[in-house]
Amino acid sequence: MDALRALTIWPAWQHFDEASRGSITVGKKADLVVLEADPLSTDPAKIKDIAVITTIKDGKPIYEAGKTVVARKAFAQP
């Protein structure tokens, strides 16, 4: 759980963004990932083997397992 907080709630707090980011709450921004297994109930040595099913950024899927990436806006050069 500390590892998840280290990537979500704690950085939002450190950047004074906890009112708009860091946890899944109505009105907050959220980029999400759907995993094939629950990392909290998986053997820690096997967490690295959990597959990503979908990644959602700005409300749109940018990765779906077995499909072409829908949008690459996040990686565009200025």
Helices and strands as residue ranges (DSSP letters): H 2-7, H 9-14, E 32-35, G 44-49, E 52-57, E 60-64, G 73-75
